[in-house]
């Protein structure tokens, strides 16, 4: 019997909105508000399944974390801007630096989303995405 380690990346697809509006200014010093709850939430083009495929295809379990069997969920927050671009990715919950950096790398690679809508107009919205790293052991017998 041979013991094999199977490394898997599990993405928990769940978005969480944050209470409290975020305020910043744009290049013209106009106040730009991020809505805590919107009528229509921002969406990855193609939906959650497309986002899951994008992340699975691009995310690499960091070798150091895999070797040390580091597991856990990294939670990253980011803004979805009115044009659908992603900005301000921030780690809210860390697993380790290598996993955190990998999640930030993936978020920065994401294509534009459909922006959140409020009153029929696109608005900024802040969301969190948990990405879980898991190392599982599976035994197999060889014949």
Secondary structure, 3 states (H helix, E strand, C coil): CEEEEEEEEEEEEEEEECCCCEEEECCCCCEEEEECCCCECCEECCHHHHHHHHHHHHCCCCHHHHHCCCCEEEEEEEEECCCCCEEEEEEEECCCHHHHHHHHHHHHHCCCEECEEECCEEEEEEEEEEEEEEEEEEEECCC
